Amino acid sequence: MTETTPKKTPPDLPGTPALGELFLPKLITVLREGYTLTHLRSDAIAGLTVAIVALPLSMAIAIAAGASPAQGIITAIIGGFFVSLLGGSRFQIGGPAGAFIVLMATTAQTFGMDGLILATMMAGVILMGIGFLKLGTYIKFIPYPVTVGFTAGIAVIIFASQIKELLGLTLSIGEPGPLLEKLPVLWHALPTMDALTVTVSAATVLVIIGIRHWRPQWPGMLIAVALAAGATAAFNLPLETIGSRFGGIPSSLPWPSMPAISLTRLTELLPAAIAFALLGSIESLLSAVVADGMTGRHHRSNSELVAQGVANIGSALFGGICVTGTIARTATNVRAGAHGPVAGILHAGFLLLFILIAAPLASFIPLACLAGVLALVAWNMVEKRAFMILLRASRADALILLATFGLTIFRDLTEAIVVGFAIGSVVFIHRMSQTTAIESWTPFVDEDKPDRITAPADARAGPAEQDAEILVYRISGAFFFGAAASIGSVLERIADTHRVLIIDFAAVPFVDSTAAHMILGLAHRARKRGLPVIISGASKIVQHKLVALEITAPLVSYEPALAQAMRAARTWIDARHE
């Protein structure tokens, strides 16, 4: 991709950044910029808001993963603290995530809770290694249909894991883990459904949805959980609660301790640890990218992964479970007006205060209520619009999406990601072979032409392309998931003098859904800045792909060639000046 701007004398280029600069926590950056009382107030409000959201989620996720609610809160406290203290993102909030439920539950069932804690610690070491080796950048090469597919698959599994608690079923045997084995067992147990449990879980969902609709600024999840706990305590409802199953929540943090370690134990837990590290790196960097899109900031991938590694090791030392950056809590942090990582640190502090002050109240929280919370989390995890768009976009994208989705549900998450990425690579090779065939007639060396034959107007932009108010980006070659990350920092290089952004696709033979999704995000961010985006020179195939992913007016406009795009941009600018 090339950029065309007015010629300026470039400043002295800095040398290669030192290792310390690449892994400098964003907290230090924010403090160096100048941290005021106003910033602290904003971070305190955001931290409290996120803590209110994180409290019921952390307990629900831990219970679904086979751990105790106390372990979920400990994970949010320790993990959230280190992610914000050392991370490479200003707004990332760390803690237990729904995406890990399946892997953690399987590991806990197979190797026990000590095995899960040790695998979490091993995953932390792996994450630190990935970060220090600067491999975090390669996570961006995972195609967009893969991330949508495995997220939707995880959501289905999470919801299926909560059916027993939602309906109050009594099973004659232990609940199986695999979905195909679980569903028949749940079906045969339907006659044992408890009406009071169903009422509580349904009421929880309705309260959260109602508050989200009528009072979106209120903490719907916490209010629903508090109401359910209050009703259970006041009316002595015969429901299974945190207190009846787990004995409540301790009012202090445990002392750090090391799990039992042996070579045999490390070897048998290595696959689980790699799966935790792979999923954690994907989830945390996706969350950081979401925060970047909402704020216009940029995170440092490798620094973020090192922080995630430290957070997982710290969580495991205190008996916690897997930590990663969480998209929902990070987005809540941004929307609440956070200024920097201090908000995440304070969120951990507020959760600690809950343990110290209000832990006995948690004993009355019904498990059916937390199951309702997780059911909504699963529903919100599915990118329903993106899922349907990718199904319609092309057969190749639909194949990648459905293969990842199906393997996540019926096989294994790691296998789903690997297979999805492999199919994406094969599709890319196929598309490249088609492109080569189409363009094979182009001569290797251009023939000589008489001076009277000149290039068409759109092939040489000339002086118009040097317009100081118009920024032109040319993308050359195949624009696919491996090259999509390069577009992410475009807006940072747009000066205040620029009024229109033109993206020239004339030299792009094809574009895949990952790259198109990046263009969509860029267009949304440009629109927030009041910057029109014009796409020029896109072939019918490329334009069809962009339109299929809803990159249409008013987000962007299309012109057949760069010359027409320049004229349209100048017309728009002149109209604004009048």
Helices and strands as residue ranges (DSSP letters): E 2-4, H 19-22, H 26-33, H 37-64, H 69-86, E 94-95, G 98-100, H 101-132, G 136-141, H 144-167, H 179-188, G 190-192, H 195-214, H 220-235, H 242-246, H 263-295, H 301-317, E 324-325, H 327-335, H 342-358, G 359-364, H 367-381, H 384-393, H 395-410, H 413-438, G 457-459, G 462-466, E 470-476, G 484-487, G 490-493, E 500-507, H 513-528, E 533-536, H 540-548, E 556-559, H 562-577
